[in-house]
Amino acid sequence: MDLASVKVISIALTIALGVIFPAMAIGKIGAAALEAIGRNPEAESGVRTTMILAIAFAEAVSIYVLVVALILKFT
């Protein structure tokens, strides 16, 4: 295998593995928030705010992975 092939495979693996886990985390966050709202509907605004903040942090990991993949691609 030449260097270009290894580089393309490493970029693909970086993106694939780096996006799967934040996506699973976002799903778990949403499920937990829905369960919390179902148990205590009066706390909806607080739970929703916390959920959106947690989703933003999980999504930031995906953005970091994209940046790393772009660095690998263009170096």
Backbone as a printed PyTorch tensor [residue, N CA C, xyz], in Angstrom:
tensor([[[  0.8330,  -1.1770,   0.0000],
         [  0.0000,   0.0000,   0.0000],
         [  0.8830,   1.2470,   0.0000]],

        [[  0.5040,   2.1910,  -0.8230],
         [  1.2830,   3.4230,  -0.8500],
         [  0.7620,   4.4220,   0.1890]],

        [[  1.4760,   5.5060,   0.3310],
         [  1.1680,   6.4970,   1.3650],
         [ -0.1940,   7.1600,   1.1360]],

        [[ -0.5590,   7.3890,  -0.1160],
         [ -1.8430,   8.0330,  -0.4150],
         [ -3.0150,   7.1500,   0.0180]],

        [[ -2.8970,   5.8460,  -0.1840],
         [ -3.9720,   4.9280,   0.2160],
         [ -4.1250,   4.8960,   1.7360]],

        [[ -3.0140,   4.8600,   2.4350],
         [ -3.0560,   4.8550,   3.8960],
         [ -3.6740,   6.1490,   4.4130]],

        [[ -3.3490,   7.2550,   3.7550],
         [ -3.8920,   8.5470,   4.1600],
         [ -5.4090,   8.5830,   3.9700]],

        [[ -5.9040,   8.0930,   2.8510],
         [ -7.3490,   8.0860,   2.5840],
         [ -8.0730,   7.1770,   3.5710]],

        [[ -7.4980,   6.0300,   3.8620],
         [ -8.1200,   5.1070,   4.8180],
         [ -8.1370,   5.7080,   6.2160]],

        [[ -7.0600,   6.3720,   6.5990],
         [ -7.0340,   6.9790,   7.9330],
         [ -8.0440,   8.1170,   8.0470]],

        [[ -8.2340,   8.8810,   6.9950],
         [ -9.2410,   9.9460,   7.0040],
         [-10.6350,   9.3430,   7.1200]],

        [[-10.8930,   8.2890,   6.3670],
         [-12.2100,   7.6490,   6.4170],
         [-12.5050,   7.0650,   7.7930]],

        [[-11.5290,   6.4140,   8.3930],
         [-11.7190,   5.8470,   9.7310],
         [-11.8870,   6.9330,  10.7860]],

        [[-11.1590,   8.0290,  10.6300],
         [-11.2910,   9.1370,  11.5750],
         [-12.7040,   9.6860,  11.5580]],

        [[-13.2320,   9.9140,  10.3760],
         [-14.5870,  10.4510,  10.2650],
         [-15.6080,   9.4340,  10.7440]],

        [[-15.4780,   8.1840,  10.3240],
         [-16.4710,   7.1670,  10.6850],
         [-16.5430,   6.9370,  12.1860]],

        [[-15.3990,   6.7220,  12.8110],
         [-15.3940,   6.4510,  14.2480],
         [-15.6700,   7.7080,  15.0680]],

        [[-15.2650,   8.8450,  14.5470],
         [-15.4550,  10.0740,  15.2810],
         [-16.8620,  10.6110,  15.2500]],

        [[-17.6820,  10.1300,  14.3450],
         [-19.0580,  10.6030,  14.2510],
         [-20.0430,   9.6190,  14.8800]],

        [[-19.6970,   8.3620,  14.9160],
         [-20.6060,   7.3460,  15.4590],
         [-20.8720,   7.5900,  16.9380]],

        [[-19.8350,   7.8090,  17.7080],
         [-20.0090,   7.9150,  19.1590],
         [-20.7280,   9.1860,  19.5940]],

        [[-20.4350,  10.3600,  19.0190],
         [-21.2580,  11.5200,  19.3720],
         [-22.7270,  11.3570,  18.9660]],

        [[-22.9770,  10.6790,  17.8560],
         [-24.3610,  10.4420,  17.4510],
         [-25.0830,   9.5510,  18.4620]],

        [[-24.3880,   8.5390,  18.9530],
         [-24.9880,   7.6870,  19.9820],
         [-25.2150,   8.4710,  21.2690]],

        [[-24.2820,   9.3580,  21.6020],
         [-24.4340,  10.1790,  22.8100],
         [-25.6260,  11.1120,  22.6870]],

        [[-25.8210,  11.7080,  21.5130],
         [-26.9540,  12.5970,  21.3080],
         [-28.2590,  11.8250,  21.4440]],

        [[-28.3020,  10.6020,  20.9380],
         [-29.4890,   9.7620,  21.0990],
         [-29.7830,   9.4510,  22.5530]],

        [[-28.7470,   9.1320,  23.3110],
         [-28.9350,   8.8500,  24.7420],
         [-29.3870,  10.0950,  25.5010]],

        [[-28.8230,  11.2440,  25.1430],
         [-29.2180,  12.4950,  25.8000],
         [-30.6890,  12.7790,  25.5330]],

        [[-31.1050,  12.6250,  24.2900],
         [-32.5100,  12.8600,  23.9470],
         [-33.4400,  11.9020,  24.6480]],

        [[-33.0740,  10.6360,  24.7070],
         [-33.9110,   9.6480,  25.3780],
         [-34.0310,   9.9370,  26.8670]],

        [[-32.9130,  10.2980,  27.4870],
         [-32.9450,  10.6130,  28.9200],
         [-33.7760,  11.8600,  29.1900]],

        [[-33.6770,  12.8530,  28.3050],
         [-34.4610,  14.0740,  28.4890],
         [-35.9520,  13.7880,  28.3360]],

        [[-36.3210,  12.9850,  27.3610],
         [-37.7340,  12.6370,  27.1900],
         [-38.2610,  11.8580,  28.3880]],

        [[-37.4490,  10.9690,  28.9210],
         [-37.8550,  10.2120,  30.1020],
         [-38.0170,  11.1420,  31.3070]],

        [[-37.1020,  12.0900,  31.4540],
         [-37.1920,  13.0370,  32.5750],
         [-38.4330,  13.9200,  32.4520]],

        [[-38.7260,  14.3650,  31.2410],
         [-39.9170,  15.1860,  31.0330],
         [-41.1770,  14.3680,  31.2730]],

        [[-41.1350,  13.1050,  30.8820],
         [-42.2880,  12.2320,  31.1280],
         [-42.5480,  12.0110,  32.6160]],

        [[-41.4900,  11.9620,  33.3960],
         [-41.6450,  11.7600,  34.8410],
         [-42.0470,  13.0310,  35.5660]],

        [[-41.5470,  14.1790,  35.0740],
         [-41.8170,  15.4410,  35.7520],
         [-42.0750,  16.5280,  34.7010]],

        [[-43.3060,  16.6190,  34.1950],
         [-43.5980,  17.5740,  33.1210],
         [-43.3910,  19.0440,  33.5090]],

        [[-43.4460,  19.3530,  34.7920],
         [-43.2670,  20.7440,  35.2150],
         [-41.8360,  21.2270,  35.0070]],

        [[-40.8970,  20.3260,  34.9480],
         [-39.4800,  20.6850,  34.7980],
         [-39.0420,  20.7100,  33.3410]],

        [[-39.9890,  20.8200,  32.4220],
         [-39.6630,  20.7190,  31.0060],
         [-38.6650,  21.7720,  30.5520]],

        [[-38.8370,  23.0240,  30.9600],
         [-37.9470,  24.0750,  30.4530],
         [-36.5080,  23.8720,  30.9330]],

        [[-36.3360,  23.4750,  32.1760],
         [-34.9880,  23.2230,  32.6800],
         [-34.3390,  22.0280,  32.0320]],

        [[-35.1270,  20.9740,  31.8400],
         [-34.5880,  19.7640,  31.1980],
         [-34.2360,  20.0590,  29.7420]],

        [[-35.0940,  20.8180,  29.0680],
         [-34.8470,  21.1300,  27.6630],
         [-33.5740,  21.9680,  27.5080]],

        [[-33.3860,  22.9470,  28.3840],
         [-32.1900,  23.7800,  28.3240],
         [-30.9300,  22.9500,  28.5450]],

        [[-30.9630,  22.0960,  29.5390],
         [-29.8130,  21.2320,  29.8180],
         [-29.5610,  20.2670,  28.6640]],

        [[-30.6380,  19.7440,  28.0680],
         [-30.5010,  18.8160,  26.9480],
         [-29.8540,  19.5020,  25.7520]],

        [[-30.2850,  20.7080,  25.4360],
         [-29.7220,  21.4220,  24.2880],
         [-28.2410,  21.7180,  24.5190]],

        [[-27.8830,  22.0920,  25.7310],
         [-26.4830,  22.3490,  26.0560],
         [-25.6460,  21.0740,  25.9290]],

        [[-26.1620,  19.9570,  26.4250],
         [-25.4350,  18.6860,  26.3330],
         [-25.2950,  18.2330,  24.8840]],

        [[-26.3370,  18.4290,  24.0910],
         [-26.2590,  18.0640,  22.6740],
         [-25.2260,  18.9280,  21.9620]],

        [[-25.1530,  20.1970,  22.3100],
         [-24.1560,  21.0850,  21.6880],
         [-22.7350,  20.6210,  22.0080]],

        [[-22.5070,  20.2030,  23.2550],
         [-21.1740,  19.7000,  23.6100],
         [-20.8540,  18.4040,  22.8720]],

        [[-21.8240,  17.5180,  22.7380],
         [-21.5920,  16.2680,  22.0050],
         [-21.3470,  16.5470,  20.5220]],

        [[-22.0540,  17.5190,  19.9770],
         [-21.8760,  17.8640,  18.5700],
         [-20.5130,  18.5160,  18.3370]],

        [[-19.9870,  19.1920,  19.3390],
         [-18.6720,  19.8200,  19.2110],
         [-17.5900,  18.7690,  18.9700]],

        [[-17.7570,  17.5930,  19.5400],
         [-16.7920,  16.5140,  19.3160],
         [-16.7670,  16.1360,  17.8320]],

        [[-17.9300,  16.0900,  17.2000],
         [-17.9860,  15.7910,  15.7700],
         [-17.2890,  16.8650,  14.9540]],

        [[-17.4250,  18.0990,  15.3670],
         [-16.7600,  19.1880,  14.6460],
         [-15.2410,  19.0680,  14.7970]],

        [[-14.7730,  18.6930,  15.9890],
         [-13.3350,  18.4790,  16.1750],
         [-12.8300,  17.3630,  15.2660]],

        [[-13.6150,  16.3130,  15.1220],
         [-13.2370,  15.1980,  14.2440],
         [-13.1570,  15.6750,  12.7980]],

        [[-14.0980,  16.5080,  12.3950],
         [-14.0550,  17.0510,  11.0380],
         [-12.7860,  17.8660,  10.8240]],

        [[-12.4170,  18.6670,  11.7900],
         [-11.1980,  19.4750,  11.6800],
         [ -9.9680,  18.5820,  11.5690]],

        [[ -9.9090,  17.5350,  12.3800],
         [ -8.7710,  16.6080,  12.3230],
         [ -8.7240,  15.9200,  10.9580]],

        [[ -9.8690,  15.5110,  10.4450],
         [ -9.8990,  14.8570,   9.1210],
         [ -9.4430,  15.8090,   8.0260]],

        [[ -9.8470,  17.0660,   8.1100],
         [ -9.4130,  18.0370,   7.1100],
         [ -7.9060,  18.3050,   7.2120]],

        [[ -7.3970,  18.3410,   8.4240],
         [ -5.9500,  18.5090,   8.6000],
         [ -5.1990,  17.3210,   7.9860]],

        [[ -5.7060,  16.1080,   8.2290],
         [ -5.0760,  14.9270,   7.6420],
         [ -5.1380,  14.9640,   6.1220]],

        [[ -6.2420,  15.4240,   5.5890],
         [ -6.4100,  15.4320,   4.1350],
         [ -5.4850,  16.4300,   3.4520]],

        [[ -5.3300,  17.5970,   4.0430],
         [ -4.5880,  18.6570,   3.3660],
         [ -3.1340,  18.7930,   3.8210]],

        [[ -2.6240,  17.8100,   4.5510],
         [ -1.2040,  17.8640,   4.9150],
         [ -0.4420,  16.7690,   4.2310]]])
